[in-house]
Amino acid sequence: MDYYQIGQNIRRFRKAQGLTQEQLAELVNISVPHMSHIETGSTKLSLPVLVDLSRALKVGADDLLNGVNSINRERMYGEIADILEQCSYTELSIMKEILLGTKNALKKYIK
């Protein structure tokens, strides 16, 4: 796991909500230095703290780990749906096969 990147994701979501480190630390009941260490990747993040941060920031834990906001994900789903609505049945069948092949290939590189 890249704890530095996870910390940067947390920092980005915290700032997007206008919270200081002190405010977020208080919400998740950890010390301000610990919050700082999490954001800089100086310390490993425990699962309970990850869950608490996720709840406090109102984002999924996977969003904190991967840096993807659920709102952006929903927007992307909508964009993909718009593209798919414009496809013929044959095009949809081909795109489905391409997506399955791509998804399977990604499993080799993303763990």
C-alpha positions as CSV (number, residue, x, y, z in Angstrom):
1,M,0.0,0.0,0.0
2,D,1.1,3.5,-0.8
3,Y,0.4,5.2,2.6
4,Y,1.7,8.5,1.3
5,Q,-0.8,8.5,-1.6
6,I,-3.6,7.4,0.8
7,G,-2.7,10.3,3.1
8,Q,-2.8,12.7,0.1
9,N,-6.2,11.4,-0.8
10,I,-7.4,12.0,2.7
11,R,-5.9,15.5,2.7
12,R,-7.6,16.3,-0.6
13,F,-11.0,15.2,0.6
14,R,-10.5,17.0,3.9
15,K,-9.6,20.3,2.1
16,A,-12.5,19.9,-0.3
17,Q,-14.9,19.9,2.7
18,G,-13.2,22.9,4.2
19,L,-11.9,21.0,7.3
20,T,-8.7,21.6,9.1
21,Q,-6.5,18.7,10.3
22,E,-7.6,19.7,13.8
23,Q,-11.3,19.5,13.0
24,L,-11.0,16.2,11.2
25,A,-8.8,14.7,14.0
26,E,-11.5,15.7,16.5
27,L,-14.3,14.1,14.4
28,V,-12.4,10.8,14.3
29,N,-11.1,11.0,17.9
30,I,-7.4,11.0,17.1
31,S,-4.6,13.4,17.9
32,V,-3.7,16.2,15.5
33,P,-0.1,14.9,15.2
34,H,-1.5,11.4,14.3
35,M,-3.7,13.1,11.7
36,S,-0.7,14.9,10.3
37,H,1.3,11.6,10.2
38,I,-1.5,9.9,8.3
39,E,-1.7,12.6,5.7
40,T,2.1,12.6,5.2
41,G,2.2,8.8,5.0
42,S,4.6,8.7,8.0
43,T,2.4,6.2,9.8
44,K,0.3,3.3,8.7
45,L,-3.4,3.8,8.8
46,S,-5.4,1.3,10.9
47,L,-8.7,-0.1,9.6
48,P,-10.8,1.5,12.3
49,V,-9.3,4.9,11.7
50,L,-9.9,4.5,7.9
51,V,-13.5,3.7,8.6
52,D,-13.9,6.7,10.9
53,L,-12.2,9.0,8.4
54,S,-14.5,7.6,5.6
55,R,-17.6,8.4,7.7
56,A,-16.3,11.8,8.8
57,L,-15.5,12.8,5.2
58,K,-18.7,11.2,3.8
59,V,-16.8,9.2,1.2
60,G,-16.3,5.5,0.7
61,A,-13.2,3.9,2.2
62,D,-12.2,2.9,-1.4
63,D,-12.4,6.5,-2.3
64,L,-9.8,7.3,0.4
65,L,-7.6,4.3,-0.7
66,N,-7.9,5.0,-4.4
67,G,-8.5,8.7,-4.6
68,V,-11.8,8.4,-6.5
69,N,-14.8,10.3,-5.3
70,S,-18.1,8.4,-5.4
71,I,-19.7,11.6,-6.9
72,N,-17.2,11.5,-9.7
73,R,-17.8,7.8,-10.2
74,E,-21.5,8.4,-10.5
75,R,-20.9,11.1,-13.1
76,M,-18.7,8.7,-15.0
77,Y,-21.4,6.0,-15.0
78,G,-23.8,8.5,-16.4
79,E,-21.4,9.5,-19.2
80,I,-20.8,5.9,-20.1
81,A,-24.6,5.2,-20.1
82,D,-25.0,8.1,-22.5
83,I,-22.5,6.6,-24.8
84,L,-24.0,3.2,-24.6
85,E,-27.5,4.5,-25.4
86,Q,-26.2,5.7,-28.8
87,C,-24.9,2.2,-29.7
88,S,-26.6,-0.4,-31.8
89,Y,-27.0,-3.9,-30.5
90,T,-24.0,-5.1,-32.4
91,E,-21.9,-2.2,-31.1
92,L,-23.0,-3.0,-27.6
93,S,-22.0,-6.7,-28.0
94,I,-18.6,-5.7,-29.2
95,M,-18.1,-3.1,-26.4
96,K,-19.1,-5.7,-23.9
97,E,-16.4,-8.1,-25.1
98,I,-13.8,-5.3,-25.1
99,L,-14.7,-4.3,-21.6
100,L,-14.5,-7.9,-20.3
101,G,-11.2,-8.4,-22.0
102,T,-9.9,-5.1,-20.6
103,K,-11.1,-5.9,-17.1
104,N,-9.4,-9.3,-17.1
105,A,-6.2,-7.7,-18.4
106,L,-6.2,-5.1,-15.7
107,K,-6.3,-7.8,-13.0
108,K,-2.8,-8.7,-14.0
109,Y,-1.5,-5.2,-13.3
110,I,-3.7,-3.9,-10.5
111,K,-3.6,-5.8,-7.3
